[in-house]
């Protein structure tokens, strides 16, 4: 059974975190304005930051609003979210990064074993471990899908809580509702990262389940959905009683005035922007997958979000111009393109995997052209 499902368990948090994934290449601020690299290593909305958000931040700077101390309870932000989702403001908790929100939830509960589906962001494992829990890694290395909780239990894996994602990075797969329900009925608490849900092919949010399952905590973020990776603004959604429990252990000193300024506009002036995003991604994600898959040596994994997980293999008899993924990523950097090499990420082995974000059609075509030229070579 173990070989069939491909599960792995990690006990001993220090050993589990020994293999750190390669971090995306980041340039010093003073160099970024002088270089014209196209960055496909992230997951930000390809349409760019909404103009209403930019105007709000500019006005906040000009009017001196950013000199105020932020409201740690984020009343304005919570009220805007409540209007958007039709849920009581008491169902929201606002903070900074997604990993910080996961850690804040994890530290609310007594130390236990937490199942984390991999591959997934290593930050989740760090957040859970830093809150005092033991990490149990669940992986299906061949299919890269979320394993069923009952199958995990059948092979002897035991965990009291879980951290999932909808969609999962880097596999770009959405979380089936029934799979989540099975976890909710088997675990004392479950966190679901939905920070990228608005950048998917019709992804279904799990927010409607919070009234039925008080052990469900959903984490969302404005950073990727509204193309603001440099401004970490995230929030939790859960039953008001659950939010009240988390607040008892929550230090929200990191919340900035940008959250207040942007929060007043979130989702109220951005409906058209999100609709345009969905319309664009509905065609661009399938097109990007198809075009990547046509390049010799590249194999893609089915994507349901605005990033595509790929592998590269120069197997005989292709005789391609690059030997492996490391060389391919380096050659792309030299050509002015950044992609995310998935080396060392929990749940991924072999060194042949990388992830490509979906950008504008013009930028996507530039990357595809560079990939073909680098891989096939000029003969």
N, C-alpha and C positions, 0 to 999 in steps of 0.2 A: 504493500500500500504506500509506503514511504517513497519508493522509487516512482510509483505511478503519478503521485501528485507533486513530487519534487519539493517537498517542504524541508526547510532547514530551521533549526532552533539555535539561538545564540544565548548562552548563559554566561554571565560574567561581563558586565557592561564595558569594562575597560578593554577587554579583548575584542568585543563586538565593534568598538569604535576605532580600532587600530588602523583600519584601511580607510583613509579619508578620500573622498572623490576629488578629482581635479576641479579646482574652482575656475569659473569663467575668467578669461583674461580681462583685467581691468587696468586702464591707463590712468596716469596722474592727470589731474584736472587741466593743468597748463598745456598738456600735449593733445588733449582731445579735440580742441578747436583747430589744431593744426593738421589733423589727420582726417582722411575721408574713408575710414574703414566702414563697411556695412556689417552691422552686428546682427547675426542670426542665432546668437547663443542664448538669448532671453526669450521671454514669453509675453512681452508687452503687446498691447493692442496695436495692430499695424496701421490703424487710422490716426494714431498720434493723440496727444492730450486734447480733450474737448476745449474749444475756444471759450466756453463759459467758465471752465475751471481756470484757464489762464487769466481771463479778465478778473475773476474773483481774487486770485492770488496777487495780481498787479494792484488792484484796488486796495487790498489789505496792506500791501507794502506802502503805497502812497499815503493812505489815510492813517498809517501808524498802528493799525490793528494788531500787527505782529509783535508790538512792544508790550501787549497785555499778557498777563499770566493766563495760561489756558484753563478752561473749566475741566477739571479732572473727571467730572461726571458726564461731560460732553452732552449737555441737554439739547443743544441745537442739532447736533449730529444725530442723536438718538431720535429726536422728534421727526427729522427728515426721513430717517430709515423707517420709522413707524408708519409714516404716511405712505411710503412706497410699498411696503409689504402688507399693510393693513393689520399690523400686529402691535400690541401695546409697547410703549417705549421701554417698559421694564423687562422686555425680552431681549434687550441688546446690551452689550458691553463693548466699549470702544477702546482701542489701544493702538499699538504701533505695528510691528511686523507679524506675519502669520506665525512664525516659530515662537515669538514671544507670547502670543495668545495661546498657542498649544501648551507652552510651559506653564502659563497662568492657570489653565484648566487642570493640568496634571498635578500641580502642587496643591490643589484643593482637596485631593483624595489621598487616603492612606496609601503608603507604598505597597505595590502589588506587581504582578507580572502583566506587562502591556504588550499585546500583539501588534506589530507594525508590519503591514504588507510591503514587501520590497519587490522590485526596485522602487525606491521612493527617496525623497529628499533626506539626506543625512541629518539635516537640521531637526527633523522630527525626532530621530533617535536621541540626539543630544538634548533636546528640550525635555523629553520624557526621562532620560537618565539623570539629568541635572535636577529634576524634581524628586529624585530618590527612588524611582521605579526600576524594575528589571525589564530589559527588552527581550522580547521573543520575536525573532524575525521569521516571517512567513513568506516564502517565495515559490513561484512556479516558473523556474528559469527557462522553460521551453515555450510556454504559452504566454507568459507575462500578463496574466490575468489575476484578478483578486480571488484568492482561494476561498472556498466555502468554509464557514466556521465549523460545521459538523464534520467535514472531512479532516480538518485539522485536529479536532478532538479525537476522531477515530484512530489516528496514528499516535496518540499520546501527548500531543502538544496541549499545554494548559496555560491559559492567560485569563485574567479577570477583567481586562479592559482592552480597548483597541483604538488605534489611530488609522483612519482611512483617508482617501482623497477621491474627489469627484470633480474633474478627472484626475487621474494619477499622472504625476511627472516621473520619469520621462516617457512612459509607455503610451500616453495620450489616449487612455481608455476610460470611458465613463463607468460609474459604479451602478450596477443594477439595483433597483429598489429592494427586491426580495433578498438579495445578498446582504444589504444593510440591515433589513428587518431581522434576519437570522442572527447577525452580530448583536443587535440591540436586545434580543431576547435571551442571548447567552452571556452578555457582559454587563458589568455594573455601570460602566460609562463608556461612551464611544464618541470620539471626535472625528468629524468629517471636514476636511479642507476643501472648500468650494471657491477658493480664490480665483480659479480660472474658469468657472462654470459659464460665464458670459462670453467666453471665447471658444465655444464648442459647437458641434453640429447638432443643435437641438437638445442640448443637455438638460435633463430634468433635475431641478433642485430638490433636495430632501427637506426643505423648510416645513412643508405641510405636516411632517411627522413629529414636530416638536411638542405638539399638544398631547399626542398619544404616548410618546416616549420621553419621559423626563430625564432619561439618561443620555439623551442625544444633544450634543453641542456642535453646532455648525460654525465654521470660521470662514469669513470672507474678507476680501481685500480690495481696495480701490487701486492699488499700485499697478497691477497688470491690466485689469479691466479698463482702466482709463489712462494707460500709458504713462504712469508716473513712478517708475521704479526707484527713483531717488527720493521719494516722499512716502515712507512706510505708514500707511493708514489702514488698519484692519479692525474687524469687529466680530464678536461672537453673537450667535442667535441661539436661544434655548428657551425653555419654559421659564417664566419669571422666578419660580422657586429655585430653579437651578442657577440662574444668573445671580440671585441673591446669595447663594452659597459661595459661588466663585468670587464675588465682590469682597467677601470677608477676608480673602487672602490675596487680593489683587492690588498691587501698587501701580497706579496709573500715572506716575510722575513723568513718564516719557512722552505722553501725549502732547503734541505741539499745537500752536495756534493755527497751523495750516489745516489741521483736522476740523477746527471750528469754522474757518473761513470756507473751506471746500465743502464741509459737511452741510452747510446751509443750502448748497446748490445740488448736492448729490441726488441723482435720479429724478429731480424735478425738471431740470433743464437738459437732461441728457437722454431722454427717451428716444429721440430721433437718432442720436449718435449710436446708441446700442442697437437700434434697428438696422442702421446702415452697416454696423459691424457684423451682425448676423447674416445679412444679405451677402456681404462680401465673402465671409468665411464659408458660407454654404457652397460656393463655387470654387474658392481658392484652395481650401484644404484638399478636396479630392483632386484638383488639378495638380497641386504641388506633389502629392503622393505619386500620381501617375508619372509625372515628368522625372522625379527622382528615381523611380523604379526602372525607367528606360535607360539609365546610365549604366554601362557595364561595371560589374563588381559591386554595385549598391543594391542592397535588399532593404525594403521598407517594411515596417510593421504597421498594421491598420491604425490610422489616426482618427480620433474623434474630437481633437482640440487643435489649437493653432500652432502646434509643433509636431514634428514627425521624427520618430525614433528610427534610426537606420543602422545598418551594419555594412562594412566594406570588406571584401575578401578577394584578393588577387589569386584566384585558383586557376590551375592549369585547365585548359590550354589558352586562357585569355591573354596572358603576357602583357599586362597593363603597364602604364608608365610610372605608377607608384606601387610600393611594395605592401603597405599596410595603412591602417587608419591613422597612426601617429604621423606618418609622412604626409598623408593626405591633408590632415588638419594643419600641419605646419606650412605646406605649400599654399593652402587657402589663406593663411595669415599673411604670407608674403605677397599674395595677390590682392590683399585688402579685404578679406572676408573672415568673420569670426563665427565658428560653430562650437557647440559644446561637446567635447570628448567625454564619454561616460566611463572613464577609467577609474576603478576603485570604488564605484558606487555600489552600496550594498545590494545584492541580488543580481548583479551583472558581472560576469567574468569573461575573460578572453581578450579584452583590449581592442575589440573590433567595432564597438558600438559608438555612435555619436548621435546628437540630436540637432535638428534644424528648425528654427522658428519660421513661421509664415509671416512675411512682410508684404509690401505692396507688389503688384504684378511686375512692375518695372524692376524692382530690386530682386524679386525672385528669379526673374529671367537672367539677370546679371550673374547671380550665384550659380544657376544651372549651367550657364555658358562656361563659367570658370571651372566648374566641376568636370564637365566634358573635356575641356582642353587639358586639364591637369591629369585626368585619369587615362584618357585615350592617347594624349600626346600628339605632337605634330609628326606625321609619318608620310 
